[in-house]
């Protein structure tokens, strides 16, 4: 613990004594666990949407007092952006990693789209994708969210393009970029279909068609 001292002058010289009335830096409330709080925030935003997620419910589910939420994140918008980053790290990270390279391009793309379908349909309370569905829904009216959406979309497309480049798919870089954009768009479409209630059985044929289209384009 940091202790603030004041210098006390006396006939015997200078001594150091603690300033008992000095202000102390605010600490995180007891029991506050950042990862658990962000997991809870992800779930609330994913289930309810940005506009539907109330501050009261966010505070209750994250176990953060309202004052702590504003101190840590500046409000609902800041918490949403933190939840997006946490979602990318914990949910989308493994999906992107499935691109490898581990096996052939067909095998890796198949693994990627299987991961997309699994994420989109794993929990009936949170179908779809926090980015493709929830963030995209509110991005049009908010410049910060719009830039965040652009950044996240570009990151996935770049990751797919890297995998295509590894196998030399596309003679020109623009071909790889276009094909990566198409595959990412299909992945987002799968997320949106899941949000509307489509099952994994409905979505797997779309995923398989996307893989075959990519392989045919690369020949």
BABA-939405 format. One record per residue: y, x, z of N, C-alpha, C in turn. Coordinates in nm, 2 decimals. Each point is the difference from the previous one (the first is absolute). Layout:
! BABA-939405
+--------+--------+--------+--------+--------+--------+--------+--------+--------+
|    n.v |    n.u |    n.w |   ca.v |   ca.u |   ca.w |    c.v |    c.u |    c.w |
+--------+--------+--------+--------+--------+--------+--------+--------+--------+
|      Y |      X |      Z |      Y |      X |      Z |      Y |      X |      Z |
...
+--------+--------+--------+--------+--------+--------+--------+--------+--------+
//
This chain:
! BABA-939405
+--------+--------+--------+--------+--------+--------+--------+--------+--------+
|    n.v |    n.u |    n.w |   ca.v |   ca.u |   ca.w |    c.v |    c.u |    c.w |
+--------+--------+--------+--------+--------+--------+--------+--------+--------+
|  -0.12 |   0.08 |   0.00 |   0.12 |  -0.08 |   0.00 |   0.12 |   0.09 |   0.00 |
|   0.10 |  -0.03 |  -0.08 |   0.12 |   0.08 |  -0.01 |   0.09 |  -0.04 |   0.12 |
|   0.05 |   0.10 |   0.07 |   0.10 |  -0.02 |   0.11 |   0.13 |   0.06 |  -0.03 |
|   0.11 |  -0.07 |   0.02 |   0.13 |   0.05 |  -0.02 |   0.06 |   0.05 |   0.13 |
|   0.06 |   0.12 |  -0.01 |   0.05 |   0.06 |   0.12 |   0.15 |   0.02 |  -0.01 |
|   0.06 |   0.00 |   0.12 |   0.15 |   0.03 |   0.01 |   0.01 |   0.13 |   0.08 |
|   0.11 |   0.07 |  -0.02 |   0.02 |   0.12 |   0.08 |   0.08 |  -0.03 |   0.12 |
|  -0.04 |   0.03 |   0.12 |   0.06 |  -0.02 |   0.12 |   0.06 |   0.13 |   0.06 |
|   0.12 |   0.01 |   0.01 |   0.06 |   0.13 |   0.05 |   0.02 |  -0.01 |   0.16 |
|  -0.04 |   0.10 |   0.06 |   0.02 |   0.01 |   0.15 |   0.03 |   0.14 |   0.04 |
|   0.02 |   0.02 |   0.13 |   0.04 |   0.13 |   0.04 |  -0.11 |   0.10 |  -0.02 |
|  -0.12 |  -0.05 |  -0.01 |  -0.11 |   0.09 |  -0.01 |  -0.03 |   0.03 |  -0.15 |
|   0.07 |  -0.06 |  -0.09 |  -0.02 |   0.02 |  -0.14 |  -0.03 |  -0.12 |  -0.08 |
|  -0.06 |   0.01 |  -0.11 |  -0.03 |  -0.11 |  -0.09 |  -0.14 |  -0.04 |   0.02 |
|  -0.03 |  -0.13 |   0.01 |  -0.14 |  -0.05 |   0.00 |  -0.01 |  -0.11 |  -0.10 |
|  -0.12 |  -0.04 |  -0.03 |  -0.03 |  -0.10 |  -0.10 |  -0.06 |  -0.12 |   0.07 |
|   0.05 |  -0.12 |  -0.02 |  -0.05 |  -0.12 |   0.06 |  -0.01 |  -0.10 |  -0.11 |
|  -0.10 |  -0.09 |   0.01 |  -0.02 |  -0.10 |  -0.10 |   0.11 |  -0.11 |   0.01 |
|   0.04 |  -0.04 |  -0.12 |   0.10 |  -0.12 |  -0.01 |  -0.09 |  -0.12 |   0.01 |
|   0.00 |  -0.07 |   0.11 |  -0.09 |  -0.11 |   0.02 |   0.05 |  -0.12 |  -0.08 |
|   0.13 |  -0.01 |  -0.03 |   0.06 |  -0.11 |  -0.06 |   0.02 |   0.02 |  -0.15 |
|  -0.06 |   0.11 |  -0.06 |   0.02 |   0.03 |  -0.14 |  -0.09 |  -0.10 |  -0.08 |
|   0.05 |  -0.05 |  -0.11 |  -0.08 |  -0.09 |  -0.09 |  -0.13 |   0.07 |  -0.05 |
|  -0.11 |  -0.07 |  -0.01 |  -0.12 |   0.06 |  -0.05 |  -0.03 |  -0.07 |  -0.14 |
|  -0.06 |   0.09 |  -0.09 |  -0.03 |  -0.06 |  -0.13 |  -0.10 |  -0.12 |   0.01 |
|   0.02 |  -0.10 |  -0.08 |  -0.09 |  -0.11 |   0.01 |  -0.14 |   0.04 |  -0.06 |
|  -0.10 |  -0.04 |   0.07 |  -0.14 |   0.03 |  -0.05 |  -0.06 |  -0.12 |  -0.06 |
|  -0.11 |   0.01 |  -0.07 |  -0.07 |  -0.11 |  -0.05 |  -0.06 |  -0.08 |   0.11 |
|   0.01 |  -0.14 |  -0.01 |  -0.05 |  -0.08 |   0.11 |  -0.15 |   0.03 |   0.03 |
|  -0.03 |  -0.01 |   0.13 |  -0.14 |   0.04 |   0.04 |  -0.10 |  -0.09 |  -0.07 |
|  -0.10 |   0.06 |  -0.05 |  -0.10 |  -0.08 |  -0.07 |   0.02 |  -0.01 |  -0.15 |
|   0.12 |   0.04 |  -0.05 |   0.03 |  -0.01 |  -0.14 |  -0.08 |   0.11 |  -0.08 |
|  -0.08 |  -0.04 |  -0.10 |  -0.08 |   0.09 |  -0.08 |   0.04 |  -0.03 |  -0.14 |
|   0.06 |   0.10 |  -0.07 |   0.06 |  -0.01 |  -0.13 |  -0.10 |  -0.05 |  -0.10 |
|  -0.12 |   0.06 |  -0.01 |  -0.10 |  -0.03 |  -0.10 |  -0.05 |  -0.15 |   0.02 |
|  -0.02 |  -0.03 |   0.12 |  -0.05 |  -0.14 |   0.02 |   0.11 |  -0.10 |  -0.03 |
|   0.12 |   0.03 |   0.03 |   0.11 |  -0.09 |  -0.02 |   0.02 |  -0.01 |  -0.15 |
|  -0.01 |   0.11 |  -0.08 |   0.02 |  -0.01 |  -0.15 |  -0.12 |  -0.08 |  -0.06 |
|  -0.12 |   0.02 |   0.05 |  -0.12 |  -0.07 |  -0.04 |   0.03 |  -0.15 |   0.01 |
|   0.05 |  -0.04 |   0.12 |   0.03 |  -0.14 |   0.03 |   0.11 |  -0.05 |  -0.10 |
|   0.10 |   0.08 |  -0.02 |   0.11 |  -0.04 |  -0.09 |  -0.05 |  -0.02 |  -0.14 |
|  -0.08 |   0.09 |  -0.05 |  -0.06 |  -0.01 |  -0.13 |  -0.07 |  -0.14 |  -0.01 |
|  -0.08 |  -0.03 |   0.10 |  -0.08 |  -0.12 |  -0.01 |   0.09 |  -0.13 |   0.00 |
|   0.11 |   0.01 |   0.08 |   0.09 |  -0.12 |   0.00 |   0.07 |  -0.02 |  -0.13 |
|   0.06 |   0.11 |  -0.05 |   0.07 |   0.00 |  -0.13 |  -0.10 |  -0.04 |  -0.11 |
|  -0.11 |   0.05 |   0.00 |  -0.10 |  -0.02 |  -0.11 |  -0.05 |  -0.15 |   0.01 |
|  -0.01 |  -0.05 |   0.11 |  -0.05 |  -0.14 |   0.02 |   0.11 |  -0.10 |  -0.03 |
|   0.12 |   0.03 |   0.06 |   0.11 |  -0.10 |  -0.01 |   0.10 |   0.02 |  -0.11 |
|   0.00 |   0.12 |  -0.05 |   0.11 |   0.04 |  -0.10 |   0.12 |   0.05 |   0.08 |
|   0.09 |   0.06 |  -0.07 |   0.12 |   0.06 |   0.08 |   0.08 |  -0.11 |   0.06 |
|   0.04 |  -0.11 |  -0.08 |   0.08 |  -0.10 |   0.05 |  -0.06 |  -0.09 |   0.10 |
|  -0.14 |  -0.01 |  -0.01 |  -0.07 |  -0.08 |   0.10 |  -0.03 |   0.06 |   0.13 |
|   0.02 |   0.14 |   0.01 |  -0.03 |   0.07 |   0.12 |   0.12 |   0.00 |   0.09 |
|  -0.01 |  -0.07 |   0.11 |   0.11 |  -0.02 |   0.09 |   0.01 |   0.12 |   0.09 |
|   0.12 |   0.03 |   0.05 |   0.02 |   0.11 |   0.10 |  -0.08 |  -0.03 |   0.12 |
|  -0.01 |  -0.12 |   0.05 |  -0.07 |  -0.03 |   0.12 |  -0.15 |   0.03 |  -0.02 |
|  -0.06 |  -0.04 |  -0.11 |  -0.14 |   0.03 |  -0.02 |  -0.02 |   0.15 |  -0.02 |
|   0.09 |   0.07 |  -0.07 |  -0.02 |   0.14 |  -0.01 |   0.01 |   0.07 |   0.13 |
|   0.09 |  -0.04 |   0.09 |   0.01 |   0.06 |   0.13 |  -0.13 |  -0.03 |   0.08 |
|  -0.05 |  -0.12 |  -0.01 |  -0.12 |  -0.04 |   0.07 |  -0.12 |   0.08 |  -0.04 |
|  -0.02 |   0.01 |  -0.14 |  -0.12 |   0.06 |  -0.05 |   0.00 |   0.15 |   0.01 |
|   0.12 |   0.06 |  -0.01 |   0.01 |   0.15 |   0.02 |   0.01 |   0.04 |   0.14 |
|   0.03 |  -0.10 |   0.09 |   0.02 |   0.03 |   0.14 |   0.12 |   0.09 |   0.03 |
|   0.10 |  -0.02 |  -0.09 |   0.13 |   0.06 |   0.02 |   0.10 |  -0.10 |   0.04 |
|   0.08 |   0.03 |   0.11 |   0.11 |  -0.08 |   0.03 |   0.10 |   0.00 |  -0.11 |
|   0.08 |  -0.11 |  -0.02 |   0.09 |  -0.01 |  -0.10 |   0.10 |   0.12 |   0.00 |
|   0.04 |   0.04 |   0.11 |   0.09 |   0.12 |   0.01 |  -0.06 |   0.13 |  -0.05 |
|  -0.13 |   0.01 |   0.03 |  -0.07 |   0.12 |  -0.05 |  -0.02 |   0.00 |  -0.15 |
|  -0.02 |  -0.12 |  -0.06 |  -0.02 |  -0.01 |  -0.14 |   0.13 |   0.04 |  -0.07 |
|   0.11 |  -0.05 |   0.05 |   0.13 |   0.04 |  -0.06 |   0.04 |   0.15 |   0.02 |
|  -0.04 |   0.05 |   0.12 |   0.03 |   0.14 |   0.03 |  -0.09 |   0.09 |  -0.10 |
|  -0.12 |  -0.03 |  -0.02 |  -0.09 |   0.08 |  -0.07 |   0.02 |  -0.01 |  -0.15 |
|   0.03 |  -0.13 |  -0.05 |   0.00 |  -0.02 |  -0.15 |   0.12 |  -0.06 |  -0.05 |
|   0.10 |  -0.04 |   0.09 |   0.12 |  -0.05 |  -0.05 |  -0.01 |  -0.15 |  -0.03 |
|  -0.11 |  -0.06 |   0.01 |  -0.02 |  -0.14 |  -0.03 |  -0.12 |  -0.03 |  -0.08 |
|  -0.01 |  -0.12 |  -0.05 |  -0.12 |  -0.05 |  -0.08 |  -0.02 |   0.08 |  -0.13 |
|   0.11 |   0.03 |  -0.07 |  -0.01 |   0.07 |  -0.12 |  -0.06 |   0.14 |   0.02 |
|   0.05 |   0.07 |   0.10 |  -0.05 |   0.14 |   0.03 |  -0.14 |   0.00 |   0.04 |
|  -0.04 |  -0.10 |   0.08 |  -0.14 |  -0.02 |   0.04 |  -0.09 |  -0.02 |  -0.13 |
|   0.05 |  -0.09 |  -0.09 |  -0.08 |  -0.02 |  -0.12 |  -0.02 |   0.12 |  -0.08 |
|   0.10 |   0.08 |  -0.02 |  -0.01 |   0.13 |  -0.07 |  -0.10 |   0.09 |   0.07 |
|   0.01 |   0.01 |   0.13 |  -0.10 |   0.08 |   0.07 |  -0.14 |  -0.05 |  -0.01 |
|  -0.01 |  -0.13 |  -0.01 |  -0.13 |  -0.06 |  -0.02 |  -0.06 |   0.03 |  -0.14 |
|   0.09 |   0.00 |  -0.10 |  -0.04 |   0.03 |  -0.13 |  -0.05 |   0.14 |  -0.01 |
|   0.07 |   0.10 |   0.07 |  -0.05 |   0.14 |   0.00 |  -0.13 |   0.01 |   0.07 |
|  -0.02 |  -0.07 |   0.11 |  -0.12 |   0.00 |   0.07 |  -0.12 |  -0.06 |  -0.08 |
|   0.03 |  -0.10 |  -0.07 |  -0.10 |  -0.07 |  -0.09 |  -0.04 |   0.10 |  -0.11 |
|   0.10 |   0.07 |  -0.06 |  -0.04 |   0.09 |  -0.11 |  -0.09 |   0.11 |   0.06 |
|   0.03 |   0.05 |   0.11 |  -0.08 |   0.11 |   0.06 |  -0.14 |  -0.05 |   0.04 |
|  -0.01 |  -0.11 |   0.06 |  -0.13 |  -0.05 |   0.06 |  -0.08 |  -0.08 |  -0.09 |
|   0.06 |  -0.08 |  -0.09 |  -0.07 |  -0.09 |  -0.09 |  -0.01 |   0.05 |  -0.15 |
|   0.12 |   0.03 |  -0.05 |   0.00 |   0.04 |  -0.14 |  -0.04 |   0.15 |  -0.02 |
|   0.02 |   0.08 |   0.10 |  -0.05 |   0.14 |  -0.01 |  -0.14 |   0.01 |  -0.04 |
|  -0.10 |  -0.07 |   0.07 |  -0.14 |   0.01 |  -0.04 |  -0.02 |  -0.05 |  -0.14 |
|   0.07 |  -0.11 |  -0.04 |  -0.01 |  -0.05 |  -0.14 |   0.04 |   0.10 |  -0.10 |
|   0.11 |   0.07 |   0.02 |   0.04 |   0.11 |  -0.10 |  -0.10 |   0.11 |   0.00 |
|  -0.05 |   0.04 |   0.12 |  -0.10 |   0.11 |   0.01 |  -0.12 |  -0.03 |  -0.08 |
|  -0.04 |  -0.13 |  -0.02 |  -0.12 |  -0.03 |  -0.07 |   0.01 |   0.04 |  -0.15 |
|   0.12 |   0.03 |  -0.05 |   0.01 |   0.05 |  -0.13 |  -0.06 |   0.14 |  -0.02 |
|  -0.02 |   0.07 |   0.11 |  -0.06 |   0.13 |  -0.01 |   0.10 |   0.11 |  -0.05 |
|  -0.04 |   0.09 |  -0.09 |  -0.13 |  -0.01 |  -0.08 |  -0.12 |   0.04 |   0.09 |
|  -0.10 |  -0.09 |  -0.01 |  -0.13 |   0.03 |   0.06 |  -0.11 |  -0.01 |  -0.10 |
|   0.00 |  -0.11 |  -0.08 |  -0.10 |  -0.01 |  -0.11 |   0.06 |   0.00 |  -0.13 |
|  -0.06 |  -0.08 |  -0.10 |   0.06 |  -0.01 |  -0.13 |   0.13 |  -0.09 |   0.02 |
|   0.08 |  -0.01 |  -0.11 |   0.11 |  -0.09 |   0.00 |  -0.04 |  -0.14 |   0.02 |
|  -0.11 |  -0.04 |  -0.06 |  -0.04 |  -0.14 |   0.01 |  -0.05 |  -0.03 |   0.14 |
|  -0.07 |   0.10 |   0.06 |  -0.04 |  -0.02 |   0.14 |   0.12 |  -0.01 |   0.10 |
|   0.09 |   0.09 |  -0.02 |   0.12 |   0.00 |   0.09 |   0.09 |  -0.12 |  -0.02 |
|   0.02 |  -0.05 |  -0.12 |   0.08 |  -0.12 |  -0.02 |  -0.08 |  -0.12 |   0.06 |
|  -0.13 |   0.00 |  -0.02 |  -0.08 |  -0.11 |   0.06 |   0.01 |   0.00 |   0.15 |
|   0.00 |   0.11 |   0.06 |   0.01 |   0.01 |   0.15 |   0.14 |  -0.04 |   0.04 |
|   0.10 |   0.03 |  -0.08 |   0.14 |  -0.04 |   0.03 |   0.02 |  -0.15 |   0.00 |
|  -0.05 |  -0.06 |  -0.11 |   0.02 |  -0.15 |  -0.01 |  -0.09 |  -0.07 |   0.10 |
|  -0.12 |   0.05 |   0.04 |  -0.07 |  -0.06 |   0.10 |   0.07 |   0.01 |   0.13 |
|   0.07 |   0.11 |   0.03 |   0.08 |   0.01 |   0.12 |   0.12 |  -0.10 |   0.00 |
|   0.06 |  -0.02 |  -0.12 |   0.11 |  -0.09 |  -0.01 |  -0.05 |  -0.14 |   0.03 |
|  -0.11 |  -0.04 |  -0.06 |  -0.06 |  -0.14 |   0.03 |  -0.03 |  -0.02 |   0.15 |
|  -0.06 |   0.11 |   0.05 |  -0.04 |  -0.01 |   0.15 |   0.12 |  -0.02 |   0.08 |
|   0.10 |   0.08 |  -0.02 |   0.13 |  -0.01 |   0.08 |   0.06 |  -0.14 |  -0.02 |
|   0.00 |  -0.05 |  -0.12 |   0.06 |  -0.13 |  -0.03 |  -0.07 |  -0.12 |   0.06 |
|  -0.13 |   0.02 |   0.03 |  -0.08 |  -0.12 |   0.04 |  -0.07 |   0.02 |   0.14 |
|   0.03 |   0.11 |   0.06 |  -0.08 |   0.04 |   0.13 |   0.03 |  -0.10 |   0.11 |
|   0.12 |  -0.05 |   0.01 |   0.03 |  -0.09 |   0.11 |   0.07 |  -0.12 |  -0.06 |
|  -0.06 |  -0.12 |   0.02 |   0.06 |  -0.12 |  -0.05 |   0.14 |  -0.03 |   0.05 |
|   0.03 |   0.05 |   0.12 |   0.13 |  -0.02 |   0.06 |   0.11 |   0.08 |  -0.07 |
|  -0.04 |   0.11 |  -0.06 |   0.09 |   0.09 |  -0.06 |  -0.04 |   0.04 |  -0.14 |
|  -0.01 |  -0.10 |  -0.09 |  -0.05 |   0.04 |  -0.14 |   0.11 |   0.07 |  -0.08 |
|  -0.04 |   0.06 |  -0.10 |   0.10 |   0.07 |  -0.09 |   0.04 |   0.13 |   0.06 |
|   0.13 |   0.04 |  -0.02 |   0.05 |   0.13 |   0.03 |   0.14 |  -0.01 |   0.06 |
|   0.03 |   0.07 |   0.11 |   0.13 |   0.00 |   0.06 |   0.11 |   0.04 |  -0.09 |
|  -0.03 |   0.09 |  -0.10 |   0.10 |   0.04 |  -0.09 |   0.01 |  -0.09 |  -0.12 |
|  -0.11 |  -0.02 |  -0.07 |   0.00 |  -0.08 |  -0.12 |   0.04 |  -0.14 |   0.02 |
|  -0.03 |  -0.05 |   0.12 |   0.02 |  -0.14 |   0.03 |   0.13 |  -0.03 |   0.08 |
|   0.00 |   0.07 |   0.12 |   0.10 |  -0.03 |   0.10 |   0.13 |   0.07 |  -0.04 |
|  -0.01 |   0.13 |  -0.02 |   0.12 |   0.08 |  -0.03 |   0.06 |  -0.05 |  -0.13 |
|  -0.08 |  -0.02 |  -0.10 |   0.05 |  -0.04 |  -0.13 |   0.07 |  -0.14 |   0.01 |
|  -0.05 |  -0.08 |   0.09 |   0.06 |  -0.14 |   0.01 |   0.15 |   0.01 |   0.05 |
|   0.03 |   0.10 |   0.08 |   0.14 |   0.00 |   0.05 |   0.09 |   0.11 |  -0.06 |
|  -0.06 |   0.08 |  -0.09 |   0.07 |   0.11 |  -0.06 |   0.12 |  -0.04 |  -0.08 |
|  -0.01 |  -0.11 |  -0.07 |   0.10 |  -0.04 |  -0.09 |   0.14 |  -0.03 |   0.06 |
|   0.00 |  -0.04 |   0.13 |   0.13 |  -0.03 |   0.07 |   0.04 |   0.11 |   0.09 |
|  -0.07 |   0.11 |   0.01 |   0.03 |   0.10 |   0.09 |  -0.01 |   0.14 |  -0.07 |
|   0.11 |   0.07 |  -0.01 |   0.00 |   0.13 |  -0.07 |  -0.09 |   0.10 |   0.06 |
|   0.00 |   0.01 |   0.13 |  -0.09 |   0.09 |   0.07 |  -0.15 |  -0.03 |  -0.02 |
|  -0.03 |  -0.12 |   0.00 |  -0.14 |  -0.04 |  -0.03 |  -0.04 |   0.03 |  -0.14 |
|   0.10 |  -0.03 |  -0.09 |  -0.03 |   0.02 |  -0.14 |  -0.02 |   0.15 |  -0.03 |
|   0.07 |   0.09 |   0.06 |  -0.02 |   0.14 |  -0.02 |  -0.13 |   0.05 |   0.06 |
|  -0.04 |  -0.06 |   0.12 |  -0.13 |   0.03 |   0.06 |  -0.11 |  -0.05 |  -0.09 |
|   0.01 |  -0.11 |  -0.06 |  -0.10 |  -0.05 |  -0.09 |  -0.02 |   0.09 |  -0.12 |
|   0.12 |   0.04 |  -0.06 |  -0.01 |   0.09 |  -0.11 |  -0.07 |   0.13 |   0.03 |
|   0.03 |   0.06 |   0.12 |  -0.06 |   0.12 |   0.05 |  -0.15 |  -0.01 |   0.01 |
|  -0.04 |  -0.11 |   0.07 |  -0.14 |  -0.02 |   0.02 |  -0.08 |  -0.03 |  -0.13 |
|   0.06 |  -0.07 |  -0.09 |  -0.07 |  -0.03 |  -0.13 |  -0.01 |   0.14 |  -0.07 |
|   0.10 |   0.08 |  -0.01 |   0.00 |   0.12 |  -0.07 |  -0.10 |   0.10 |   0.06 |
|  -0.02 |   0.00 |   0.13 |  -0.09 |   0.09 |   0.07 |  -0.15 |  -0.03 |  -0.05 |
|  -0.03 |  -0.13 |  -0.01 |  -0.14 |  -0.04 |  -0.04 |  -0.02 |   0.04 |  -0.15 |
|   0.10 |  -0.03 |  -0.08 |  -0.01 |   0.03 |  -0.14 |  -0.01 |   0.15 |  -0.02 |
|   0.07 |   0.08 |   0.07 |  -0.01 |   0.14 |  -0.01 |  -0.14 |   0.05 |   0.04 |
|  -0.05 |  -0.06 |   0.11 |  -0.14 |   0.04 |   0.04 |  -0.10 |  -0.03 |  -0.10 |
|   0.01 |  -0.11 |  -0.07 |  -0.10 |  -0.04 |  -0.10 |   0.02 |   0.09 |  -0.12 |
|   0.12 |   0.03 |  -0.04 |   0.03 |   0.09 |  -0.11 |  -0.06 |   0.14 |   0.02 |
|   0.01 |   0.05 |   0.13 |  -0.06 |   0.13 |   0.03 |  -0.15 |   0.00 |  -0.02 |
|  -0.06 |  -0.11 |   0.03 |  -0.15 |  -0.01 |  -0.02 |  -0.03 |  -0.01 |  -0.15 |
|   0.08 |  -0.07 |  -0.08 |  -0.03 |   0.00 |  -0.14 |   0.03 |   0.14 |  -0.06 |
|   0.10 |   0.07 |   0.04 |   0.03 |   0.13 |  -0.05 |  -0.11 |   0.10 |   0.03 |
|  -0.07 |  -0.02 |   0.11 |  -0.11 |   0.09 |   0.04 |  -0.11 |  -0.01 |  -0.11 |
|  -0.02 |  -0.11 |  -0.06 |  -0.10 |  -0.02 |  -0.10 |   0.05 |   0.01 |  -0.14 |
|   0.13 |   0.03 |  -0.01 |   0.07 |   0.02 |  -0.13 |   0.01 |  -0.13 |  -0.08 |
|   0.01 |  -0.11 |   0.07 |   0.02 |  -0.13 |  -0.06 |   0.14 |  -0.02 |  -0.05 |
|   0.01 |  -0.02 |  -0.13 |   0.13 |  -0.02 |  -0.06 |   0.05 |   0.13 |  -0.06 |
|   0.03 |   0.01 |  -0.12 |   0.05 |   0.12 |  -0.07 |   0.14 |   0.04 |   0.05 |
|   0.08 |  -0.10 |   0.02 |   0.14 |   0.03 |   0.04 |   0.02 |  -0.05 |   0.15 |
|   0.09 |   0.06 |   0.07 |   0.02 |  -0.04 |   0.14 |   0.04 |  -0.15 |   0.01 |
|   0.08 |  -0.05 |  -0.11 |   0.04 |  -0.14 |   0.01 |  -0.12 |  -0.09 |  -0.01 |
|  -0.11 |   0.04 |  -0.07 |  -0.12 |  -0.08 |  -0.01 |  -0.06 |  -0.01 |   0.14 |
|  -0.01 |   0.11 |   0.08 |  -0.05 |  -0.01 |   0.13 |   0.09 |  -0.09 |   0.09 |
|   0.13 |   0.01 |  -0.01 |   0.09 |  -0.08 |   0.08 |  -0.02 |  -0.14 |  -0.03 |
|  -0.01 |  -0.04 |  -0.13 |  -0.02 |  -0.14 |  -0.04 |  -0.13 |  -0.05 |   0.05 |
|  -0.11 |   0.08 |  -0.01 |  -0.13 |  -0.05 |   0.04 |   0.00 |  -0.01 |   0.15 |
|   0.06 |   0.09 |   0.07 |   0.00 |  -0.01 |   0.15 |   0.08 |  -0.12 |   0.04 |
|   0.11 |  -0.03 |  -0.07 |   0.08 |  -0.11 |   0.03 |  -0.08 |  -0.13 |  -0.02 |
|  -0.08 |  -0.01 |  -0.10 |  -0.08 |  -0.11 |  -0.03 |  -0.10 |  -0.02 |   0.11 |
|  -0.07 |   0.10 |   0.04 |  -0.10 |  -0.01 |   0.10 |   0.06 |  -0.03 |   0.14 |
|   0.11 |   0.05 |   0.03 |   0.07 |  -0.04 |   0.13 |   0.04 |  -0.14 |  -0.01 |
|   0.05 |  -0.05 |  -0.11 |   0.04 |  -0.14 |  -0.02 |  -0.12 |  -0.09 |   0.02 |
|  -0.12 |   0.04 |  -0.05 |  -0.12 |  -0.08 |   0.02 |  -0.04 |  -0.01 |   0.15 |
|   0.01 |   0.12 |   0.06 |  -0.03 |   0.00 |   0.15 |   0.10 |  -0.09 |   0.07 |
|   0.12 |   0.00 |  -0.03 |   0.10 |  -0.09 |   0.07 |  -0.03 |  -0.15 |  -0.04 |
|  -0.05 |  -0.02 |  -0.12 |  -0.03 |  -0.14 |  -0.04 |  -0.12 |  -0.05 |   0.08 |
|  -0.10 |   0.09 |   0.03 |  -0.11 |  -0.03 |   0.08 |   0.04 |  -0.04 |   0.14 |
|   0.10 |   0.07 |   0.05 |   0.05 |  -0.03 |   0.14 |   0.07 |  -0.14 |   0.00 |
|   0.07 |  -0.03 |  -0.11 |   0.07 |  -0.13 |   0.00 |  -0.10 |  -0.11 |  -0.02 |
|  -0.11 |   0.02 |  -0.08 |  -0.10 |  -0.10 |  -0.01 |  -0.07 |  -0.02 |   0.14 |
|  -0.02 |   0.10 |   0.07 |  -0.06 |  -0.01 |   0.13 |   0.09 |  -0.08 |   0.10 |
|   0.13 |   0.02 |  -0.02 |   0.10 |  -0.07 |   0.09 |  -0.01 |  -0.15 |  -0.03 |
|  -0.03 |  -0.03 |  -0.12 |  -0.01 |  -0.14 |  -0.04 |  -0.13 |  -0.07 |   0.03 |
|  -0.09 |   0.08 |   0.06 |  -0.13 |  -0.05 |   0.04 |  -0.12 |   0.04 |  -0.08 |
|   0.02 |   0.09 |  -0.10 |  -0.12 |   0.05 |  -0.07 |  -0.09 |   0.08 |   0.08 |
|  -0.13 |  -0.01 |  -0.02 |  -0.10 |   0.07 |   0.08 |  -0.04 |   0.13 |  -0.07 |
|  -0.07 |   0.08 |   0.07 |  -0.04 |   0.13 |  -0.06 |  -0.09 |  -0.02 |  -0.12 |
|  -0.08 |  -0.11 |   0.00 |  -0.08 |  -0.03 |  -0.11 |   0.09 |  -0.04 |  -0.13 |
|   0.11 |  -0.06 |   0.03 |   0.09 |  -0.03 |  -0.11 |   0.07 |   0.13 |  -0.05 |
|   0.02 |   0.09 |   0.08 |   0.08 |   0.12 |  -0.03 |  -0.07 |   0.12 |  -0.06 |
|  -0.13 |   0.01 |   0.04 |  -0.08 |   0.11 |  -0.05 |  -0.01 |   0.01 |  -0.16 |
|  -0.01 |  -0.11 |  -0.07 |   0.00 |   0.01 |  -0.14 |   0.13 |   0.05 |  -0.06 |
|   0.11 |  -0.03 |   0.06 |   0.13 |   0.05 |  -0.04 |   0.00 |   0.15 |   0.02 |
|  -0.05 |   0.05 |   0.11 |   0.00 |   0.14 |   0.03 |  -0.09 |   0.07 |  -0.10 |
|  -0.11 |  -0.05 |  -0.03 |  -0.09 |   0.06 |  -0.09 |   0.06 |   0.01 |  -0.14 |
|   0.07 |  -0.11 |  -0.04 |   0.06 |   0.00 |  -0.13 |   0.11 |   0.11 |  -0.01 |
|   0.07 |   0.02 |   0.11 |   0.11 |   0.10 |   0.00 |  -0.06 |   0.14 |  -0.02 |
|  -0.11 |   0.03 |   0.07 |  -0.07 |   0.13 |  -0.01 |  -0.04 |   0.02 |  -0.15 |
|  -0.07 |  -0.10 |  -0.06 |  -0.05 |   0.02 |  -0.13 |   0.11 |   0.01 |  -0.10 |
|   0.11 |  -0.07 |   0.02 |   0.12 |   0.02 |  -0.09 |   0.06 |   0.14 |   0.01 |
|   0.00 |   0.06 |   0.12 |   0.05 |   0.13 |   0.01 |  -0.09 |   0.10 |  -0.06 |
|  -0.13 |  -0.01 |   0.01 |  -0.09 |   0.09 |  -0.05 |   0.00 |  -0.01 |  -0.16 |
|   0.01 |  -0.12 |  -0.05 |   0.01 |  -0.02 |  -0.15 |   0.13 |   0.07 |  -0.05 |
|   0.10 |  -0.02 |   0.07 |   0.13 |   0.06 |  -0.04 |   0.00 |   0.15 |   0.00 |
|  -0.08 |   0.06 |   0.08 |  -0.01 |   0.14 |   0.01 |  -0.09 |   0.07 |  -0.10 |
|  -0.08 |  -0.08 |  -0.07 |  -0.09 |   0.06 |  -0.09 |   0.07 |   0.04 |  -0.13 |
+--------+--------+--------+--------+--------+--------+--------+--------+--------+
//
